[in-house]
Amino acid sequence: MNILIAIGVPRQKEAGAAGVVLNHARELEKRGNRVECWFLDDVLTSPVRPKRFESLFFAMAIAKRIRKDLKKFDIVNLHAPWGCVYGIWRRWFLGSDAPPYVMTMQGSEERYVQAMRLEDRKGRAWNFSWKNRVWHRIYHQTMYDYSIKTADYGGVANREAWICAELKYNRAPGLIWYVPNGTEERFFIAREYAVKEACDLLFVGTWLDRKGVYYLADAFSLVAEKIKGARLTVAGCSVPVEEVKSIFAPDVREQVTVIPFVAREEIAAVYGRHEIFVFPSLVEGMPLTLLEAMATGMPVVTTNTCGMADVVENDVNGLLVPPADAEKLAEGIERLCGSVELRKRLGLAAQETMRRYTWERVSERLEKVLKLPERNNRS
């Protein structure tokens, strides 16, 4: 197949969404397909003003590009919400002359709105006042709506968003599929589990309110009170060191190391240098950093919510705690710090789980979804 994959984020292999596309493209090509990827900086070569309309401009631009040569691709895989314009054009104007549209979506916007509305009431949402929520509903959610409504088929990275897409948009069973994210083979490293209580903790991810960063800071203060010498590393946060440390209590800031950028080639070594992965996110699609940490054999403590709960089974291959609960998060960290046997048992089970989530295996699932329009036409 000749496949187009398009997503409205910069072409940066260290970023989560871009990493999903690049890994899928590599594996699909190994399976004999020809894949072309369009990223934000490939399509919009000059800044959009006002920037708030960047997503819509990108959606319009990729639709125009596809229309210029309708025979170039057998299938177009457009990530939500950027498939909305092409989906409308194909459904209402272009018809069967245009390549079928398969939507990919990382997570549920409905879950994001619900989680951040609660955080706004606590003063812990950075940009989600009622005005932001109205704009989100009118603009962002509408783009997602049409991306899902007009897709021929779809793949969604967590089960909650997959079910929500079927029920909310009345899509028939068999049109939208659960296609999780994956991890690279190089993360399956050998790990030693040292007998120590003052474990080195690790958080990897962009420094955003929805990642639960306030609860990470509160939990670390609780842990540091009980476990002297405990340290936390915040890696790949994409913001200055001072901005990250400002959220932590002054008395623990010296125990926090911040690495704003980690090259893709170096991230496996960062996981290898730490004992416990802490990921308190409030809402996710399916976070690559969690999958990578588990693949390295790290014991993880994360939140019992969408994305994380799809791969982590409590007390089997990790620990799940309630979202937005710093005390429970701290208890989970302390439990892992206090038992090398528990760290080893959960870490090895996590690594074994990730054998089912390699990019080779999940890209095979995506390929099956991409072939559904062809099979449907034959039948």
Secondary structure, 3 states (H helix, E strand, C coil): CEEEEECCCCCCCCCHHHHHHHHHHHHHHHCCCEEEEECHHHHCCCCCCCHHHHHHHHHHHHHHHHHHCCCCCCEEEEECCCCHHHHHHHHHHHHHHCCCEEEEECCCHHHHHHHHHHHHHCCCCCCCCHHHHHHHHHHHHHHHHHHHHCCCEEEECCHHHHHHHHHHCCCCCCCEEECCCCECHHHCCCCCCCCCCCCEEEEECCCCHHHCHHHHHHHHHHHHHHCCCCEEEEECCCCCHHHHHCCCCHHHHHHEEEECCCCHHHHHHHHHCCCEEEECCCCCCCCHHHHHHHHCCCCEEEECCCCCCCCCCECCCEEEECCCCHHHHHHHHHHHHCCHHHHHHHHHHHHHHHCCCEHHHHHHHHHHHHCHHHHHHHC
